[in-house]
Amino acid sequence: MYKVKNKFKENYHDGHIYNPGEVYPAKDYKLVKSRAEELAMTHPKYGVTFLEAVEEKLPNSTSEKGKNTVRKGKETLEKSDV
């Protein structure tokens, strides 16, 4: 999951405007990991990053040992591993 850091217009999402704090991609669009990674890097022209990767918390999820878990990308990690 990605969070918007700086306002930008996503040309690959029909010109959708993303504002700081919003989740990327918007619910009507699929995540293209390579595009998200590109937007998370410092833009050469503007000198800012537009996205940051954030951990996805799994609702009411516990592992076998009863520890809380979080989702990072496609991986599920125990809270103690984070």
JOURRA-V27812 format. One record per residue. N is the residue number from 0. PHI is phi in whole degrees, 0 to 359 (NA if undefined). OMEGA is omega in whole degrees, -180 to 180 (* if undefined). D_CENTER is the distance of its C-alpha to the mean C-alpha in Angstrom with 1 decimal. Layout:
{{N;PHI;OMEGA;D_CENTER} {N;PHI;OMEGA;D_CENTER}}
//
This chain:
{{0;NA;-179;2.8} {1;233;177;1.2} {2;242;-180;4.9} {3;284;178;7.9} {4;262;-178;10.4} {5;226;-178;13.2} {6;299;176;14.7} {7;203;176;15.0} {8;257;-178;16.4} {9;269;-178;14.7} {10;294;179;17.8} {11;276;178;16.4} {12;239;177;15.7} {13;55;178;19.3} {14;76;-180;18.9} {15;302;177;16.4} {16;267;177;16.0} {17;256;180;12.7} {18;250;-180;13.6} {19;308;179;12.3} {20;94;180;10.6} {21;284;176;9.6} {22;273;177;6.7} {23;243;0;6.0} {24;277;175;7.9} {25;298;-172;10.8} {26;300;-180;12.6} {27;274;-175;15.2} {28;234;178;13.2} {29;271;177;12.1} {30;283;171;9.1} {31;252;-172;10.9} {32;305;-179;9.5} {33;297;178;12.1} {34;290;179;11.3} {35;297;179;7.7} {36;296;177;9.3} {37;297;-180;12.1} {38;288;178;10.4} {39;276;177;9.0} {40;269;179;12.7} {41;295;-179;15.5} {42;288;-176;17.0} {43;296;-178;20.7} {44;277;-173;22.2} {45;263;177;20.4} {46;70;178;19.6} {47;228;171;16.2} {48;258;-178;12.6} {49;259;-179;10.7} {50;229;169;7.0} {51;223;178;5.9} {52;287;178;4.1} {53;232;178;5.1} {54;284;177;7.6} {55;264;177;8.3} {56;278;178;12.0} {57;274;-178;14.4} {58;292;176;17.0} {59;50;-178;20.5} {60;254;175;19.9} {61;225;178;22.1} {62;275;-180;23.2} {63;302;-177;26.9} {64;275;179;27.7} {65;84;179;26.4} {66;276;175;23.5} {67;291;178;20.2} {68;236;174;17.4} {69;228;179;13.6} {70;256;176;11.2} {71;236;-175;9.3} {72;65;179;8.2} {73;263;-177;11.6} {74;268;172;13.6} {75;250;-176;15.0} {76;241;172;16.4} {77;285;-177;19.1} {78;304;-179;18.5} {79;292;-180;21.3} {80;275;-173;19.5} {81;279;*;16.5}}
//
